[in-house]
Amino acid sequence: MAVVSWKEILLLTGLVVGCYWNSLSCGFVFDDVSAILDNKDLRPSTPLRNLFLNDFWGTPMTEERSHKSYRPLTVLTFRLNYLFSELSAASYHLLNVVLHAVVCVLFLRVCRLFLDKTFSLVAALLFAVHPIHTEAVTGVVGRAELLSSIFLLAAFLAYTRSTAPDHSIVWTPIALTVVLVAAATLCKEQGITVIGICCVHEVFVAQGFTLPMLLDTLLQVLRGKDGFPYAVLQTLLKLIVLIISTLLLVIVRVQVIQSQLPVFTRFDNPAAVSPTPTRQLTFNYLLPVNAWLLLNPSELCCDWTMGTIPLVESPLDPRNLATLLFYTMLGLLAYHSLRYRHSSAKIVIMALSLIVLPFIPASNLFFPVGFVVAERVLYVPSMGFCVLVAHGFRIVSHKGHMKKISWLMIGVLLTTHAVKTFNRNWDWESEYTLFTSALKVNKNNAKLWNNVGHALENQNSYEKALRYFLQATRVQPDDIGAHMNVGRTYKNLNKSKEAEDAYLIAKSLMPQVIPGKKYATRVAPNHLNVYINLANLIRANDSRLEEADQLYRQAISMRPDFKQAYISRGELLLKMNKPTEARDAYLRALELDRTNADLWYNLAIVNIEMKEPSEALKNFNHALELNPRHKLALFNSALLMQESGEPKFRPEANRRFLIYVKEEPEDANGYFNLGMLAMDANENAAAERWMRKAINLQAGFRSALFNLALLYSQSRRELDALPVLDELLRHHPEHIKGLILKGDILMNHKKDTHGAKDCFERILRMDPTNVQGKHNLCVVYFEERDLPRAERCLEETLALAPNEEYVRRHLSIVRSKMAAMSAAGQPLSSAERATVSAKEEKEKRAKEGMEEPLDSSQADKRTKSKSTKEIKDIEKKRAAALKRLEEIERILSGRDYTWNLCNNKHKTTWVSI
């Protein structure tokens, strides 16, 4: 038995790389989006056990909406890709190309069991370049086919070693075969069919039986003329082990899907819900369609659902001739291979087993599947096809006059297939290129029009997307999803009326609920989203909240396990100020799915609305246990801890904010709240660093700018605070607290009463009833020694805030000062006016022949002409006035007038989903 040489391995690998290197530039398209981008099972934060509890798309197997495709080993390889490169599509495509090369080498090894060195290599080369494989290799989800094929071929190779040279059974290869079959099945369900291939090989190749020989042996045993030959008994024993292993795997698989088949709609597979004989005629016609794709892969399409292949509704349909021809050819090949014992018959029977058995699960003949035709499921059947082609080429090339022509033909075939494969890869570059290429092949598939619309929608080209969605409704008027897409696009275009009309059409196509009658029809969960989308649209109008709630309840009545309806209704009930009912809705959703971190998070938001911070924190923690990197739970739980003011929570709040900024490094709010925590802990350097980071990320960040200025002010760096306040007021000129703080600094540290007055007057222009600004302006008047104006200002302030004791006290002080100055004969106006009055008094006294006015150091001289009693009264009043002056300046010149400013930090608000 010839082995595979290094030259052949390099040849196959080089050919694969040459055909598929351009696939590395492709992104995630079509089913890749659900399997990779939207699949939380890939994330390291998701427990590994979830891979064995969820389906291929990350949906729990227990849910009815689950696709029931159980492929944990394939998802594990996606997770390894994510571990090394996260969502870099190139690494996923590279691994697929490597796996395809491995399959090609293993396939060559299998071909060597039946074909000679040259023609087995021809079969492997044809398999390497066949265009039908682009969906399996270039589409990332096709990895399930690749992995399953590797284990399938390895299991078959292991089984071929189960017979010793003395024809005894070697059990180790059989045990290895069972293990590899299980692995193949855990990669994709069709892997289990290798058991059938092993049985065919054992009976018709290893033991050399033909169908007539089997029937003759069976008749001999039934007549009791002879017992089972030893070789037959050994064969039966091996087959029994394989069959029992298969049954055990099937039982486990049925248990995993909980004896439920997935829910498919008539749009996924129209024939599956068609009556007899349409269903049977169509499903049988699909067999020659698949065979033609292997023979002539010139027109490939990523999606063959809906109206791609019209139903065969009558036995008189001419397409039934294709079905008849296909079965005739298959029957002739089967007859040839089962009747004779020569090598050609063995090659054909193994080729047929590779074609037929792996295709049975996807054939629709025994149970419906979620597609009409899928090119990727032809990956393993194409192995048998390539064996048949190579075998036919061998027969033709052995005829002398056909040798050169046959080699020329096989060379042309390999070249054209390689070129087609290379060009087909470009179609998978993006969703737009993929679906537009499919529309060139088939324009009767509404799903393709929808998918092109989705691709344009993702590019925010809503007008173009709308045209494709509307075309989908024309191609398939009863397509609920197409009308939903139209509604969503109208909504994105802010055309609410048109959006509502489209949703109502989609809703009218849904099965109608009969009041009082239990709803029993199975409906695809994504179609129920029409109720959610319509309700979400109309609840923007506060007068229609009850109508929206009715739609949510209608969806729940149709599917009591429709989790999204409970979630959306919970959000609505919060908006309707019904937190208790919202909590009940979320608790009901949690009964359906306790592993949903978003549900625990939303329940925590309800707890906050209900003033239950301890319960909210518990539910935030539940969300983080399920998803330690749940960004909103990290942020809001840390904010809740921070707002509690309890020092014991600060380290954990700080840790969560640090994780949050690692997950969202461009969100300034995370850094701002780290700064707030540092301020609470009096860690000024750290607080300044975090605030600066927040401001750098978000220019004009209102709260960060104010609190940084406040931090400088508290740290006796008032002059550093001024440029920060200037930036704050440049972006937010109406920021009253910023104006108050700036006025404070200008008054007390810059001695700029004019600038301070401007700040406080700006406040009063915006808000004439602002007590703090009004009071501080009164202080400015006092500093300017304009006591009458200060008095009037404080009286007005007291009228605004009659219960503020400090205003009343300051008014009393000003009035006492005024009384003292009046008693001392001093002017009560501003300093400038006092200077002018003094000059006028001097001139007056000079005219009257009185002595020159004296300064305060000469007071004794000035009072000599007065009586002793008058002198004593004046001195007493002057002393009292000076005492009151000292008191008022002590009270008003400091920070008392900032009125609890330092306790008014700016906080962020809750973020909910």
FIKEVEX-592765 format. One line per 8 residues: number of its first residue (from 1); their letters; for each residue y negated, z, x negated of C-alpha. Coordinates in steps of 0.25 Angstrom, whole numbers. Example, Ala and Ser with C-alpha at 12.3 -4.5 7.8 and 13.67 -1.06 7.14 Angstrom:
! residues 2
1> AS> 18/31/-49 ~ 4/29/-55
This chain:
! residues 913
1> MAVVSWKE> 0/0/0 ~ -13/-5/-7 ~ -24/5/-9 ~ -39/2/-8 ~ -45/-2/-22 ~ -59/3/-27 ~ -63/-12/-27 ~ -60/-13/-12
9> ILLLTGLV> -67/0/-9 ~ -80/-4/-16 ~ -79/-18/-9 ~ -78/-12/5 ~ -89/-1/2 ~ -98/-12/-4 ~ -96/-21/8 ~ -99/-9/18
17> VGCYWNSL> -111/-5/10 ~ -116/-20/10 ~ -114/-21/25 ~ -120/-7/29 ~ -131/-3/18 ~ -142/-7/28 ~ -137/3/38 ~ -143/14/29
25> SCGFVFDD> -157/10/34 ~ -153/11/49 ~ -157/24/57 ~ -150/32/68 ~ -149/23/80 ~ -142/23/93 ~ -131/34/94 ~ -135/39/80
33> VSAILDNK> -147/45/87 ~ -138/54/96 ~ -128/57/85 ~ -137/59/73 ~ -152/62/77 ~ -149/70/90 ~ -136/77/86 ~ -139/91/82
41> DLRPSTPL> -125/93/76 ~ -130/86/64 ~ -140/97/61 ~ -135/108/51 ~ -141/118/61 ~ -130/114/71 ~ -117/122/69 ~ -105/113/64
49> RNLFLNDF> -97/117/76 ~ -106/109/85 ~ -100/97/79 ~ -87/100/85 ~ -93/105/98 ~ -102/93/101 ~ -100/78/102 ~ -104/67/93
57> WGTPMTEE> -118/67/98 ~ -120/82/97 ~ -118/85/112 ~ -108/97/115 ~ -95/91/120 ~ -95/101/131 ~ -107/94/138 ~ -104/82/147
65> RSHKSYRP> -115/74/141 ~ -107/74/128 ~ -101/61/123 ~ -88/68/120 ~ -87/61/106 ~ -82/71/97 ~ -84/67/83 ~ -88/80/75
73> LTVLTFRL> -84/75/61 ~ -93/63/63 ~ -104/72/67 ~ -101/80/55 ~ -104/69/46 ~ -117/66/53 ~ -120/81/50 ~ -117/79/35
81> NYLFSELS> -127/67/35 ~ -137/76/41 ~ -135/87/31 ~ -138/77/19 ~ -148/68/25 ~ -152/74/39 ~ -156/62/48 ~ -157/51/37
89> AASYHLLN> -150/39/43 ~ -146/33/30 ~ -137/44/26 ~ -129/42/39 ~ -128/27/38 ~ -124/28/23 ~ -112/38/27 ~ -108/28/38
97> VVLHAVVC> -107/17/28 ~ -99/25/18 ~ -89/29/29 ~ -88/14/33 ~ -84/11/19 ~ -74/22/19 ~ -68/16/32 ~ -67/2/26
105> VLFLRVCR> -60/8/14 ~ -50/15/23 ~ -48/3/32 ~ -45/-5/20 ~ -34/6/16 ~ -28/5/30 ~ -28/-11/30 ~ -20/-10/17
113> LFLDKTFS> -9/-4/25 ~ -7/-18/33 ~ -15/-29/25 ~ -14/-33/11 ~ -25/-30/1 ~ -34/-42/4 ~ -33/-43/19 ~ -35/-28/20
121> LVAALLFA> -48/-29/12 ~ -52/-40/22 ~ -50/-31/33 ~ -58/-20/27 ~ -69/-29/23 ~ -70/-34/37 ~ -70/-20/42 ~ -81/-16/32
129> VHPIHTEA> -91/-27/37 ~ -88/-29/52 ~ -101/-28/60 ~ -94/-20/71 ~ -95/-8/62 ~ -110/-8/61 ~ -111/2/73 ~ -101/11/67
137> VTGVVGRA> -107/11/53 ~ -122/9/55 ~ -122/17/67 ~ -122/32/62 ~ -113/36/74 ~ -103/26/70 ~ -99/36/59 ~ -89/41/69
145> ELLSSIFL> -82/28/68 ~ -82/28/53 ~ -77/42/51 ~ -66/41/62 ~ -62/28/55 ~ -60/35/42 ~ -52/46/47 ~ -44/36/56
153> LAAFLAYT> -40/27/44 ~ -37/39/35 ~ -28/45/46 ~ -21/31/47 ~ -19/30/32 ~ -14/44/32 ~ -4/41/43 ~ 2/29/35
161> RSTAPDHS> 7/39/25 ~ 15/47/34 ~ 28/40/31 ~ 35/43/18 ~ 42/32/10 ~ 55/38/16 ~ 49/36/30 ~ 48/51/32
169> IVWTPIAL> 36/57/39 ~ 24/62/30 ~ 17/73/38 ~ 5/75/29 ~ -1/61/32 ~ 2/63/47 ~ -6/77/47 ~ -17/70/39
177> TVVLVAAA> -17/59/49 ~ -19/69/61 ~ -31/76/53 ~ -37/63/50 ~ -36/58/65 ~ -42/71/70 ~ -54/69/60 ~ -55/54/65
185> TLCKEQGI> -56/59/79 ~ -66/69/76 ~ -75/58/70 ~ -73/49/82 ~ -63/49/94 ~ -56/36/90 ~ -50/42/78 ~ -39/47/85
193> TVIGICCV> -34/33/88 ~ -28/32/73 ~ -16/40/79 ~ -13/27/87 ~ -15/19/74 ~ -5/28/66 ~ 5/27/77 ~ 4/11/77
201> HEVFVAQG> 6/11/62 ~ 17/21/63 ~ 25/13/73 ~ 22/-2/70 ~ 19/-2/55 ~ 25/10/48 ~ 38/9/57 ~ 37/-6/59
209> FTLPMLLD> 40/-5/74 ~ 37/-17/83 ~ 35/-15/98 ~ 49/-21/101 ~ 56/-12/91 ~ 49/0/97 ~ 53/-4/111 ~ 68/-6/106
217> TLLQVLRG> 68/7/99 ~ 63/14/112 ~ 74/7/120 ~ 85/11/111 ~ 80/26/112 ~ 79/26/127 ~ 93/20/128 ~ 99/31/119
225> KDGFPYAV> 105/21/110 ~ 98/26/98 ~ 90/38/94 ~ 76/36/87 ~ 77/31/73 ~ 72/41/62 ~ 60/32/59 ~ 56/31/74
233> LQTLLKLI> 57/47/75 ~ 48/48/63 ~ 38/39/69 ~ 39/46/82 ~ 37/59/75 ~ 24/54/68 ~ 19/48/81 ~ 21/61/89
241> VLIISTLL> 13/68/78 ~ 2/58/79 ~ 2/58/94 ~ 2/73/96 ~ -10/74/86 ~ -17/63/94 ~ -15/71/107 ~ -20/84/100
249> LVIVRVQV> -32/77/96 ~ -35/71/110 ~ -33/85/116 ~ -43/91/106 ~ -53/79/109 ~ -51/81/124 ~ -54/96/123 ~ -66/93/115
257> IQSQLPVF> -72/84/126 ~ -67/94/136 ~ -60/83/143 ~ -73/77/147 ~ -76/62/145 ~ -91/59/141 ~ -100/54/152 ~ -104/40/151
265> TRFDNPAA> -113/32/160 ~ -110/18/166 ~ -121/13/157 ~ -113/17/144 ~ -100/10/149 ~ -102/3/162 ~ -87/-1/164 ~ -83/13/163
273> VSPTPTRQ> -88/16/177 ~ -85/2/183 ~ -74/1/193 ~ -60/-6/191 ~ -58/-17/186 ~ -72/-18/180 ~ -70/-6/171 ~ -56/-11/166
281> LTFNYLLP> -61/-26/164 ~ -73/-22/157 ~ -66/-12/147 ~ -55/-22/144 ~ -66/-33/141 ~ -73/-23/131 ~ -60/-25/122 ~ -63/-40/119
289> VNAWLLLN> -78/-36/118 ~ -75/-26/107 ~ -65/-36/100 ~ -76/-47/100 ~ -85/-38/93 ~ -75/-36/82 ~ -73/-51/81 ~ -87/-55/82
297> PSELCCDW> -97/-44/79 ~ -109/-53/80 ~ -116/-46/92 ~ -116/-31/90 ~ -122/-21/99 ~ -124/-6/98 ~ -123/-4/113 ~ -113/-11/122
305> TMGTIPLV> -115/-2/135 ~ -122/-5/148 ~ -122/-20/151 ~ -119/-25/138 ~ -105/-30/143 ~ -105/-33/158 ~ -93/-27/166 ~ -81/-36/168
313> ESPLDPRN> -81/-34/183 ~ -70/-45/187 ~ -57/-50/182 ~ -63/-64/183 ~ -74/-60/172 ~ -72/-70/161 ~ -73/-59/151 ~ -59/-54/155
321> LATLLFYT> -54/-66/147 ~ -59/-59/134 ~ -51/-47/138 ~ -39/-55/141 ~ -40/-62/128 ~ -42/-49/120 ~ -29/-43/126 ~ -22/-55/123
329> MLGLLAYH> -25/-55/109 ~ -23/-40/108 ~ -9/-42/115 ~ -5/-53/105 ~ -9/-45/93 ~ -1/-33/98 ~ 11/-41/102 ~ 11/-47/88
337> SLRYRHSS> 10/-34/81 ~ 19/-26/89 ~ 31/-36/90 ~ 32/-39/75 ~ 34/-31/62 ~ 28/-40/52 ~ 16/-35/44 ~ 6/-44/53
345> AKIVIMAL> 11/-36/65 ~ 8/-23/58 ~ -6/-27/54 ~ -9/-31/68 ~ -4/-19/75 ~ -12/-10/66 ~ -24/-19/68 ~ -23/-18/83
353> SLIVLPFI> -21/-3/82 ~ -34/-1/74 ~ -41/-10/84 ~ -35/-4/97 ~ -32/10/96 ~ -46/15/90 ~ -53/7/101 ~ -46/13/113
361> PASNLFFP> -55/25/114 ~ -67/16/115 ~ -60/5/124 ~ -64/11/137 ~ -50/8/142 ~ -45/22/143 ~ -58/30/145 ~ -72/26/146
369> VGFVVAER> -81/27/134 ~ -97/27/133 ~ -98/13/128 ~ -94/-1/132 ~ -93/-7/117 ~ -96/1/105 ~ -95/-7/91 ~ -93/6/83
377> VLYVPSMG> -79/9/90 ~ -74/-4/85 ~ -75/2/70 ~ -60/6/70 ~ -55/-6/79 ~ -62/-15/69 ~ -52/-11/58 ~ -40/-17/66
385> FCVLVAHG> -49/-29/69 ~ -51/-31/54 ~ -36/-29/51 ~ -33/-40/61 ~ -44/-49/55 ~ -39/-47/40 ~ -24/-49/45 ~ -28/-62/52
393> FRIVSHKG> -36/-66/39 ~ -23/-64/31 ~ -15/-72/40 ~ -25/-84/40 ~ -28/-83/25 ~ -13/-84/22 ~ -13/-98/28 ~ -17/-107/16
401> HMKKISWL> -27/-116/22 ~ -34/-105/29 ~ -35/-96/17 ~ -49/-100/12 ~ -55/-101/26 ~ -50/-88/30 ~ -56/-81/18 ~ -69/-89/21
409> MIGVLLTT> -68/-84/35 ~ -66/-69/31 ~ -77/-70/21 ~ -87/-75/32 ~ -82/-65/41 ~ -85/-53/31 ~ -98/-59/27 ~ -103/-61/42
417> HAVKTFNR> -98/-48/46 ~ -105/-41/34 ~ -118/-48/37 ~ -117/-44/52 ~ -115/-30/48 ~ -126/-29/39 ~ -136/-35/49 ~ -130/-27/60
425> NWDWESEY> -134/-14/52 ~ -149/-18/54 ~ -147/-17/69 ~ -144/-2/67 ~ -157/0/59 ~ -164/7/71 ~ -162/8/86 ~ -172/-3/89
433> TLFTSALK> -165/-13/80 ~ -151/-8/85 ~ -154/-10/100 ~ -162/-22/99 ~ -151/-29/92 ~ -141/-24/103 ~ -151/-31/113 ~ -149/-44/106
441> VNKNNAKL> -134/-43/109 ~ -135/-38/123 ~ -147/-36/133 ~ -139/-31/145 ~ -138/-17/139 ~ -149/-8/145 ~ -145/3/134 ~ -149/-7/123
449> WNNVGHAL> -163/-9/130 ~ -164/6/132 ~ -161/9/117 ~ -171/-1/112 ~ -181/6/121 ~ -177/19/115 ~ -179/14/101 ~ -193/9/104
457> ENQNSYEK> -196/22/111 ~ -192/30/99 ~ -203/21/92 ~ -213/25/103 ~ -213/11/108 ~ -213/15/122 ~ -218/2/128 ~ -208/-7/121
465> ALRYFLQA> -197/4/124 ~ -201/3/139 ~ -198/-12/140 ~ -184/-10/134 ~ -181/2/144 ~ -186/-6/156 ~ -177/-18/151 ~ -165/-8/151
473> TRVQPDDI> -168/-5/166 ~ -168/-19/169 ~ -155/-22/162 ~ -148/-10/168 ~ -157/-5/180 ~ -147/7/183 ~ -148/12/169 ~ -154/26/171
481> GAHMNVGR> -157/28/156 ~ -165/15/156 ~ -174/20/167 ~ -175/34/160 ~ -180/27/147 ~ -190/19/155 ~ -195/32/161 ~ -196/39/148
489> TYKNLNKS> -204/28/141 ~ -214/27/153 ~ -216/42/150 ~ -218/40/136 ~ -229/29/140 ~ -235/40/149 ~ -231/32/161 ~ -226/44/170
497> KEAEDAYL> -226/37/183 ~ -217/25/177 ~ -208/35/170 ~ -206/43/182 ~ -202/30/190 ~ -192/26/179 ~ -186/40/179 ~ -185/40/194
505> IAKSLMPQ> -177/26/194 ~ -168/32/184 ~ -166/45/193 ~ -163/36/204 ~ -151/29/197 ~ -145/43/195 ~ -134/48/204 ~ -140/55/215
513> VIPGKKYA> -137/69/218 ~ -133/73/233 ~ -138/86/237 ~ -128/96/239 ~ -117/88/232 ~ -112/91/219 ~ -116/81/209 ~ -103/75/202
521> TRVAPNHL> -107/62/195 ~ -107/62/180 ~ -121/58/175 ~ -124/55/161 ~ -133/67/156 ~ -143/57/150 ~ -146/51/164 ~ -149/64/170
529> NVYINLAN> -161/65/160 ~ -168/56/170 ~ -170/69/178 ~ -175/76/166 ~ -184/65/162 ~ -190/63/175 ~ -192/78/177 ~ -199/79/163
537> LIRANDSR> -208/68/167 ~ -213/74/180 ~ -214/88/176 ~ -226/84/167 ~ -233/85/181 ~ -235/99/185 ~ -234/96/199 ~ -220/90/198
545> LEEADQLY> -213/101/191 ~ -204/105/203 ~ -200/90/204 ~ -196/90/189 ~ -188/103/191 ~ -181/96/203 ~ -177/85/193 ~ -171/94/183
553> RQAISMRP> -163/102/194 ~ -158/88/199 ~ -153/85/185 ~ -146/99/184 ~ -140/97/198 ~ -133/84/193 ~ -129/90/180 ~ -129/105/180
561> DFKQAYIS> -126/104/165 ~ -138/96/162 ~ -144/104/151 ~ -156/96/149 ~ -160/98/164 ~ -160/113/162 ~ -168/112/149 ~ -179/103/155
569> RGELLLKM> -179/111/168 ~ -181/124/159 ~ -194/117/153 ~ -199/113/167 ~ -197/127/172 ~ -205/133/161 ~ -216/124/164 ~ -215/128/178
577> NKPTEARD> -217/143/173 ~ -203/146/178 ~ -197/152/165 ~ -186/160/172 ~ -180/147/178 ~ -183/140/165 ~ -174/150/158 ~ -163/149/168
585> AYLRALEL> -163/134/165 ~ -162/135/150 ~ -151/146/152 ~ -143/136/161 ~ -145/125/150 ~ -140/135/140 ~ -127/138/148 ~ -124/123/146
593> DRTNADLW> -128/123/131 ~ -130/135/123 ~ -130/128/110 ~ -144/121/113 ~ -154/127/105 ~ -166/120/113 ~ -161/128/125 ~ -162/141/118
601> YNLAIVNI> -175/137/113 ~ -181/133/127 ~ -175/146/133 ~ -183/154/122 ~ -196/147/126 ~ -193/151/141 ~ -192/166/136 ~ -205/165/129
609> EMKEPSEA> -211/160/142 ~ -205/172/149 ~ -211/181/138 ~ -197/185/133 ~ -199/183/118 ~ -186/191/114 ~ -178/181/122 ~ -185/169/117
617> LKNFNHAL> -182/174/103 ~ -167/175/106 ~ -167/161/112 ~ -174/155/100 ~ -164/162/91 ~ -153/156/100 ~ -159/142/98 ~ -160/144/83
625> ELNPRHKL> -145/149/82 ~ -141/136/88 ~ -151/128/80 ~ -157/135/68 ~ -167/124/66 ~ -172/123/81 ~ -187/121/77 ~ -193/125/90
633> ALFNSALL> -185/138/91 ~ -188/141/76 ~ -203/139/79 ~ -204/146/92 ~ -195/158/89 ~ -203/160/76 ~ -216/160/84 ~ -210/170/94
641> MQESGEPK> -207/179/83 ~ -220/177/77 ~ -227/180/90 ~ -219/193/92 ~ -228/199/81 ~ -215/207/76 ~ -215/207/61 ~ -199/207/61
649> FRPEANRR> -199/193/66 ~ -208/187/56 ~ -198/184/45 ~ -189/177/55 ~ -201/170/62 ~ -205/165/48 ~ -191/160/45 ~ -190/152/57
657> FLIYVKEE> -204/146/55 ~ -200/142/41 ~ -187/135/46 ~ -196/128/57 ~ -206/123/47 ~ -194/118/39 ~ -189/110/51 ~ -203/106/55
665> PEDANGYF> -211/105/42 ~ -223/97/49 ~ -225/107/60 ~ -237/115/56 ~ -234/126/67 ~ -223/131/59 ~ -231/134/47 ~ -242/139/55
673> NLGMLAMD> -233/150/61 ~ -228/153/47 ~ -242/156/44 ~ -244/165/56 ~ -232/173/52 ~ -237/175/38 ~ -251/179/44 ~ -243/189/53
681> ANENAAAE> -236/194/40 ~ -250/195/32 ~ -244/184/22 ~ -257/177/21 ~ -253/168/10 ~ -241/163/17 ~ -249/162/30 ~ -260/153/23
689> RWMRKAIN> -249/144/17 ~ -242/142/31 ~ -256/140/38 ~ -260/129/28 ~ -247/122/29 ~ -249/121/44 ~ -263/116/43 ~ -259/106/33
697> LQAGFRSA> -248/100/43 ~ -258/101/55 ~ -272/99/52 ~ -281/107/61 ~ -270/117/65 ~ -278/126/73 ~ -270/139/73 ~ -266/137/58
705> LFNLALLY> -281/135/54 ~ -286/147/62 ~ -275/156/57 ~ -277/152/42 ~ -292/155/44 ~ -289/168/50 ~ -279/171/39 ~ -290/169/29
713> SQSRRELD> -300/177/36 ~ -290/189/37 ~ -287/187/22 ~ -302/189/19 ~ -303/174/15 ~ -313/171/26 ~ -320/160/18 ~ -306/152/17
721> ALPVLDEL> -305/153/32 ~ -318/145/34 ~ -313/131/30 ~ -300/134/38 ~ -309/137/50 ~ -317/125/48 ~ -305/116/48 ~ -300/123/61
729> LRHHPEHI> -313/121/68 ~ -314/107/63 ~ -301/104/71 ~ -303/114/82 ~ -318/116/84 ~ -315/125/96 ~ -307/135/89 ~ -314/148/93
737> KGLILKGD> -306/158/84 ~ -309/149/72 ~ -324/149/76 ~ -324/164/77 ~ -317/166/64 ~ -326/156/57 ~ -338/163/63 ~ -333/177/58
745> ILMNHKKD> -331/171/44 ~ -345/165/44 ~ -351/177/49 ~ -345/188/40 ~ -341/180/27 ~ -351/169/27 ~ -363/176/33 ~ -365/163/41
753> THGAKDCF> -370/168/55 ~ -375/154/58 ~ -360/148/56 ~ -354/160/63 ~ -364/158/75 ~ -360/143/76 ~ -345/147/77 ~ -347/157/88
761> ERILRMDP> -357/148/96 ~ -346/137/95 ~ -336/146/101 ~ -346/150/113 ~ -349/135/115 ~ -334/133/117 ~ -331/146/125 ~ -344/153/129
769> TNVQGKHN> -335/165/134 ~ -329/167/120 ~ -331/182/118 ~ -327/182/104 ~ -337/171/100 ~ -348/176/108 ~ -347/190/102 ~ -346/184/88
777> LCVVYFEE> -359/176/91 ~ -366/189/95 ~ -362/195/81 ~ -369/183/75 ~ -382/186/83 ~ -381/200/78 ~ -379/195/63 ~ -392/187/65
785> RDLPRAER> -399/200/70 ~ -402/193/83 ~ -398/206/91 ~ -404/201/105 ~ -395/189/104 ~ -383/197/100 ~ -385/207/111 ~ -386/195/121
793> CLEETLAL> -374/189/115 ~ -366/202/116 ~ -370/204/130 ~ -365/190/134 ~ -352/193/126 ~ -350/206/134 ~ -352/199/147 ~ -340/190/142
801> APNEEYVR> -332/201/138 ~ -336/214/145 ~ -324/222/141 ~ -325/219/126 ~ -330/232/120 ~ -334/227/106 ~ -344/217/113 ~ -350/229/120
809> RHLSIVRS> -350/237/108 ~ -357/227/99 ~ -367/224/110 ~ -371/239/110 ~ -372/239/95 ~ -382/227/96 ~ -390/233/106 ~ -391/246/98
817> KMAAMSAA> -395/238/86 ~ -406/231/95 ~ -411/244/100 ~ -412/250/86 ~ -419/238/80 ~ -429/238/92 ~ -431/253/90 ~ -434/250/75
825> GQPLSSAE> -443/239/79 ~ -435/228/73 ~ -434/214/79 ~ -421/211/86 ~ -420/197/84 ~ -413/189/72 ~ -417/192/58 ~ -426/180/57
833> RATVSAKE> -434/185/69 ~ -434/199/63 ~ -441/193/50 ~ -451/186/59 ~ -454/198/67 ~ -456/206/55 ~ -466/197/49 ~ -474/196/63
841> EKEKRAKE> -474/211/63 ~ -479/212/49 ~ -491/202/52 ~ -494/209/65 ~ -495/223/57 ~ -503/216/47 ~ -513/211/57 ~ -514/225/63
849> GMEEPLDS> -517/231/50 ~ -503/238/49 ~ -496/240/36 ~ -486/230/32 ~ -472/231/38 ~ -462/238/29 ~ -448/234/26 ~ -437/244/30
857> SQADKRTK> -439/252/16 ~ -453/255/20 ~ -450/261/33 ~ -455/274/30 ~ -469/269/26 ~ -469/261/39 ~ -467/273/48 ~ -477/282/42
865> SKSTKEIK> -487/278/53 ~ -478/282/63 ~ -475/296/69 ~ -464/304/64 ~ -457/304/77 ~ -457/289/78 ~ -452/288/63 ~ -440/296/66
873> DIEKKRAA> -437/288/79 ~ -438/275/72 ~ -429/280/60 ~ -419/285/70 ~ -418/272/77 ~ -418/264/64 ~ -406/272/59 ~ -398/270/72
881> ALKRLEEI> -401/255/72 ~ -396/254/57 ~ -384/262/61 ~ -381/253/72 ~ -384/241/64 ~ -374/245/54 ~ -363/247/65 ~ -366/234/71
889> ERILSGRD> -365/226/58 ~ -352/234/55 ~ -346/230/68 ~ -351/216/69 ~ -352/211/55 ~ -337/212/52 ~ -325/205/59 ~ -325/213/72
897> YTWNLCNN> -332/202/79 ~ -320/193/77 ~ -313/200/88 ~ -299/201/85 ~ -299/187/79 ~ -288/190/68 ~ -278/193/79 ~ -280/179/86
905> KHKTTWVS> -271/170/77 ~ -267/157/83 ~ -253/155/87 ~ -244/143/90 ~ -238/141/103 ~ -223/140/108 ~ -216/127/106 ~ -206/124/117
913> I> -196/112/120
